[in-house]
């Protein structure tokens, strides 16, 4: 059973949905008609938050599940929740100014690296145990 990583997955996708809606709202606010992706720097920051979060989700979600399966679903969810907080801080900071995105980016990146390292170690331990019999 993996209810905690499942919840973190669902909340991560919910945050991504909100960030995507924010892009649509920013298009109207800053008068940027599709398919344009440039114009007002405020719009461009909102768009970058959404795009970067999508880029990070592709890396984060498999790591969350590999870590949860091979190490611990509870610890995977806890680290995943830290990643999620980092993404929210990243968005809030970046919406204000590009320079304010660093803390959130660092938190989410470090969380992903912990998940990656843990998943690799967990998989290697599982492989060794499978050779033992």
Residue pairs with C-beta under 8 A, 6 or more apart in sequence:
1 73
2 68
2 69
2 73
4 68
4 73
4 74
4 76
4 77
4 78
5 64
5 65
5 68
5 73
5 76
5 77
5 80
7 77
8 64
8 76
8 77
8 80
8 81
8 84
9 61
9 64
9 65
9 80
11 84
12 57
12 60
12 61
12 80
12 83
12 84
12 87
13 57
15 53
15 84
15 87
15 88
15 91
16 50
16 53
16 54
16 57
19 49
19 50
19 53
19 91
20 50
22 46
22 49
22 50
23 46
23 47
23 50
26 32
26 42
26 43
26 46
26 47
27 33
27 34
27 43
29 42
29 43
30 39
30 40
30 42
30 43
31 39
31 40
32 38
32 39
32 40
32 43
37 44
37 47
38 44
45 94
45 95
45 97
45 98
46 95
48 94
49 90
49 91
49 94
49 95
49 101
52 90
53 87
53 90
53 91
56 87
56 108
56 112
59 112
60 80
60 83
60 108
60 111
60 112
60 115
63 112
63 115
63 116
63 119
64 76
64 77
64 79
64 80
64 83
64 115
65 76
66 115
66 119
66 122
66 123
67 75
67 76
67 79
67 115
67 118
67 119
67 122
68 75
68 76
68 77
69 122
70 118
70 119
70 122
70 123
70 125
70 126
71 118
71 119
71 121
71 122
75 118
76 115
76 118
79 111
79 114
79 115
79 118
80 111
80 115
82 107
82 111
83 107
83 108
83 111
83 112
83 115
85 107
86 104
86 105
86 106
86 107
86 108
86 109
86 110
86 111
87 104
87 108
88 104
89 103
89 104
89 107
90 101
90 103
90 104
90 105
90 107
90 108
91 104
92 100
92 104
93 100
93 101
93 102
93 103
93 104
94 100
94 101
94 104
